[in-house]
Amino acid sequence: MKLYMIRHGESEGNKLGKIQGSMDFPLSDKGILQADAVAEFCQTLRADYLYSSDLTRAYDTATAISATTGLPVQKWERLREVELGPMQGKTREEIAELFPQTKGKALIGSDIEGTETNQQIAERCESLLHQLKTAHQKEDTVLLVSHGGFISSLLTYMIVGHNLASAQRPFVIGNTSVTLIEWDKETDRYLLHYTNRTAHLDSVRADLHVKHGLL
């Protein structure tokens, strides 16, 4: 089974530099262009299924992909961004002032009250992967539209399992980046083909440069 994990396009929260977590923000104008670009790329993948986080920025990205692939979007709450409780809707500077213990550290797994814990994230990853393995055949190609924090957590879980608390999350996951994982059923191994593929955004960058009078 091939799993293409796709982050949503730039949101209004991203544009404002806010930590979003499970707060709902729409796509920005740039994010809409990015969603259209990744949708064109997804048309080449010949995917069989399309799942999306139910948050607007992800679902609208998935809707653009649906338009080019013909695949219906199935909302799946397990693909939501990691819950960051009282840090949501604030900039990193505001968070560092309110929660100085987070300065220079990852916000995911911070153990601040109201946030999703490493154990809860691991359990969500385990449940999501179990359901995918149960529902799909080994030859299926599945698109998962989600969020940067959760995608990086899922990738880390594939490597270290429930030991998320002691692991670094070294993955960069840009807006509408594509990450390809293959699950080998016979060995129950995850094979990482590539992460953070954003070549489809070249046309978006060129278009934005033209609009800004830089070309």
C-alpha positions in Angstrom: 0.0 0.0 0.0 1.3 3.4 -1.0 0.5 6.3 1.3 0.9 9.8 0.0 0.8 12.3 2.9 0.0 15.8 1.8 0.0 18.9 3.9 -2.7 21.6 3.4 -2.0 24.8 1.5 -1.0 28.0 3.3 -3.7 29.1 5.7 -4.6 32.5 7.0 -3.2 31.3 10.3 0.2 30.4 8.6 0.2 33.8 6.9 -0.2 35.5 10.3 2.5 33.3 11.9 0.0 31.8 14.3 0.3 28.3 15.9 -3.0 26.7 14.8 -3.2 23.3 16.2 -6.8 22.2 15.9 -8.1 25.7 15.4 -9.9 26.2 12.1 -8.5 28.6 9.5 -9.3 28.9 5.8 -6.7 28.8 3.1 -5.1 32.1 2.1 -5.1 33.2 -1.5 -1.6 31.7 -1.9 -2.8 28.5 -0.2 -5.6 28.2 -2.8 -3.0 28.4 -5.6 -0.9 25.8 -3.8 -3.9 23.5 -3.5 -4.6 23.7 -7.2 -0.9 23.0 -8.0 -0.7 19.9 -5.7 -4.1 18.8 -7.2 -2.6 18.8 -10.7 0.3 16.6 -9.3 -2.0 14.2 -7.6 -3.8 13.6 -11.0 -0.6 11.7 -12.1 -0.6 9.4 -9.1 -3.6 7.2 -10.1 -4.7 7.0 -6.5 -7.6 4.9 -5.3 -8.7 6.7 -2.1 -8.7 10.2 -0.7 -8.9 11.0 3.0 -8.7 14.4 4.7 -8.6 16.1 8.1 -12.0 17.7 8.7 -10.3 21.1 9.4 -11.1 23.7 6.6 -7.5 24.3 5.4 -7.0 20.6 4.8 -10.5 19.8 3.5 -10.4 22.6 1.0 -7.0 21.3 -0.2 -8.5 17.8 -0.5 -11.5 19.2 -2.4 -9.1 20.7 -5.0 -7.5 17.3 -5.3 -10.9 15.6 -5.6 -11.7 17.9 -8.6 -8.7 16.7 -10.6 -8.7 13.1 -9.6 -12.4 12.4 -9.4 -11.9 10.8 -6.0 -14.5 11.6 -3.3 -13.1 13.2 -0.1 -13.6 11.2 3.0 -13.3 13.3 6.2 -11.3 11.6 8.9 -10.9 13.3 12.3 -7.8 11.2 13.1 -5.9 13.3 10.4 -6.4 16.5 12.4 -3.5 18.6 13.5 -2.1 17.9 17.0 -4.1 19.6 19.7 -2.0 22.4 21.3 -4.5 23.7 23.8 -3.8 27.2 25.2 -1.0 27.8 22.7 -3.4 27.7 19.7 -4.0 31.0 18.0 -0.9 32.6 19.3 2.5 33.5 17.7 5.6 31.7 18.9 6.7 35.0 20.6 3.5 35.1 22.5 3.8 31.5 23.5 7.4 31.9 24.7 6.2 34.8 26.9 3.3 32.9 28.4 5.0 29.5 28.6 8.8 30.2 28.9 9.5 26.5 29.3 8.7 26.1 25.6 11.4 28.5 24.4 13.7 26.8 21.9 11.8 23.6 22.2 9.2 21.7 20.2 5.6 22.6 21.0 4.3 19.2 20.3 4.6 16.9 23.3 5.3 19.9 25.6 3.1 18.4 28.4 1.4 21.8 28.9 -2.1 21.1 30.3 -4.7 21.0 27.5 -2.3 19.8 24.8 -2.3 16.3 23.2 0.3 14.2 24.9 3.0 12.1 23.2 1.1 9.0 24.4 -2.2 10.3 22.9 -0.5 11.1 19.6 1.1 7.7 19.5 -2.2 6.0 20.1 -3.8 8.1 17.3 -1.0 7.1 14.9 -1.4 3.5 15.8 -5.2 3.5 15.3 -4.9 5.4 12.0 -2.4 3.0 10.6 -4.3 -0.1 11.8 -7.4 1.1 10.1 -5.6 1.8 6.9 -4.0 -1.7 6.9 -7.4 -3.3 7.7 -9.4 -1.3 5.1 -7.1 -1.4 2.1 -5.3 -4.0 -0.1 -1.6 -4.0 -0.5 -1.8 -2.6 -4.0 -4.0 0.4 -3.1 -2.7 3.9 -3.4 -4.1 6.3 -0.7 -3.9 10.1 -0.4 -4.0 11.5 3.1 -4.4 15.3 3.4 -3.3 16.4 6.9 -1.1 18.9 8.8 2.6 19.5 9.3 2.7 18.6 13.0 0.7 15.4 12.6 2.5 14.3 9.5 5.9 14.7 11.2 4.6 12.9 14.2 3.2 10.0 12.1 6.5 9.6 10.3 8.4 9.6 13.6 5.9 7.0 15.0 6.7 4.8 12.0 10.3 4.7 13.1 10.2 4.7 16.9 6.6 3.5 17.7 5.4 4.6 21.1 8.7 6.2 22.1 7.7 9.6 20.8 8.7 11.3 24.0 12.3 10.4 23.6 12.5 11.0 19.8 13.2 14.1 17.8 10.9 15.0 14.9 13.5 15.8 12.2 11.0 16.2 9.3 10.4 19.5 7.5 6.8 19.4 6.1 6.0 22.5 3.9 2.6 23.6 2.7 1.2 21.1 0.1 4.4 19.1 0.3 4.0 15.4 -0.6 5.6 12.6 1.4 5.5 9.0 0.0 5.5 6.0 2.4 5.1 2.4 1.2 3.8 -0.2 3.6 5.2 -3.7 2.9 2.5 -6.1 4.1 4.8 -9.2 4.1 7.4 -7.6 6.5 5.1 -5.0 8.1 7.7 -2.4 7.4 7.3 1.2 6.3 9.5 2.3 3.4 10.2 6.0 3.0 10.5 7.0 -0.6 10.7 10.8 -0.2 9.5 13.6 2.1 8.5 17.2 1.6 8.3 17.1 -2.2 7.3 20.6 -3.4 8.3 20.7 -7.1 4.7 21.3 -8.1 4.9 24.7 -6.4 7.4 26.1 -8.9 4.5 27.4 -11.0 3.0 29.1 -8.0 6.2 30.8 -7.1 6.6 32.0 -10.7 3.0 33.3 -10.8 3.4 35.2 -7.5 6.7 36.7 -8.7 5.0 38.0 -11.8 2.2 39.5 -9.7 4.8 41.2 -7.5 6.6 42.7 -10.6 9.8 40.7 -10.0 10.0 39.1 -13.4 
